[in-house]
Every structure is written in C-alpha cells, then in structure tokens.
C-alpha cells in the first residue's frame, strides 16, 4: 500500500475566525498541521499587540492538546516605528488587504504609495509583508491588475520579503520567479478547480472564494509550479469557514473550507501526477526556508486507503460545509506523531 510521511506540515494562510466558529475549526487544522499563519481580518482587526496576544490565547485554548503553533499576523495600518519594534518578535508578518477586497477588509489600504513609510520600516526591521493582491476592477482581472503593485514594491523595497497570497493566475506564477524578494502561497482549490466548477452549471456556493478561480491555463500553471515544489511557492490553504446560512443565501460569503481534508487531497493530487516526493517541500520545506521557521516536530502519515469527507462539520452552534462534502477520497491520514 502506497504511503508517505510528512514532517511538520505547515499551512501558510489560514482563517480560524473567532468565538464559536474558532472552537469548531481550530482543532481541525491543529490535529494534522504543525503550524499555520493566522489571518488577522477579524472585526475589529488584529492590529495591535494586545489584540494579537488575546487572539493567540483564544486559538491556543481552542486547539486543545494538539501540537500546533499559530503563527500570528497583524492587519496592515499606518504603524509607528515603536509599534513595529514591540510587535516584531510576536508575529510572523503583516497582512495587507486592499480596502474592501475581501471578507472584513473595509479597514484596509486605499493607496499603496500613501503607506510607503511603513514598508520602509518593515524592510529595515526584516518584517515580512503578506498581501491580498487584488484591485477593484473586473473580477477575472483583479489579480492580474495588481501585479504591477507587486512589481513596484519588489523594486522599490528590494530587501522587503513580500508574499503574494493565494495566487490564481499564470501571470502571478511568472512574476514570482522574476524577483528574489517575491514568494507566494497557493490554495488547494486553485490547484483543482476553475471558474467553470463554480458557476459553469448550477452555482456552487461552497467553491466561491476571493480571488475567484480562473481559467484552465491558470490552474495548469499553478499546478505545475506546486508539483515541482517551486522554491518560491508555499501551501497556504486560505481555508475560510462560513456558517451554512452565509453560504447558501443571497450575497454568498467568499471562502472555501478545506482544512480537514487538505493533506489527503494534496497527497491524491501529487500522487496522480507522480510527484509525491515533492509534497514535503511544497507543504513545509519551502515555508521553513523562506520564513526561517523551525516548526514543532510532527509526523503525519498518509496512506492510499479511502476516506470519507463529512457532509458538514458541526458543533458549537456552527454548521460548515467543506470542499468535496460527502465524497470519498483515495488517501487518508492514518497516523500522527
């Protein structure tokens, strides 16, 4: 029977939400991952050291006894040098959202050039910048239009480490390889689906996310980069739980929930293409090197034996539908040490 053991898998882009939803979903990542970069777009956002510490404490309480490190991020704003210096050792980086680009991003940045002093301080202090890279243009072009901003930042601040979060286009893959200070994360869903899966027939709200899935040629470029364990590319699930009432409704919330099935589904994907040997670097090695991380020791063994994805995850008054709900996957997590 085919199997693989992953050493300290890392999710470099994760939404855990808060309160009752946090209690439901935190253990589902903490069980199989050694650590994850936690997104700060709560209401209000995590944009000061006190709120960062408080949120980390809530996560630690919710994850239970699992071996897991929440790598905390702060929401980008016009920070002072003293604020950044105080927070540096407590966070993995700062997340920039263009204002209104995605869930709970209304307090985000309206003009990149207006906050250049913060970028300069981050560069000098070696604080990584993580970016939701979309404009407010036509939905299929938003990421492509934002690439000029990435290029501008990469050139003007050459020592600033910039992560292009959840890339979705072939153009982003190309840009990633042109600057040493650019790296990227990619989600599970964007390696598998296109816009046709979301809206080509009946609308599937549980596959709707931002950035939206793109064209087949974009998916192919992302997939080839992931399968090759491109040294600038990391796994970041962007797993984004919403209650059923916020997904199956008018005004569907953006987000795909993949945390519980990410590892077996990735094993399936890499196995299908004969690239299982590259899964370790894609899901941990690259992130450790790019961010200078030494994660908790955790061994997760997966075997090619069927597993069933639940129709929903329920608890604490929450009801969340995952990607591949009710389907059988050919791989399973069989041991965690």
Helices and strands as residue ranges (DSSP letters): E 3-7, E 10-14, H 19-30, E 35-38, H 49-63, E 69-75, H 81-87, G 88-90, E 93-97, G 112-115, H 116-125, E 128-132, G 139-141, H 142-156, E 162-164, H 170-176, E 182-186, H 188-192, H 195-199, G 205-207, H 216-227, E 233-235, H 244-247, G 259-261, H 262-272, G 276-278, H 279-280, I 281-285, H 286-291, E 299-303, E 307-308, E 313-315, E 318-320, E 328-329, E 332-336
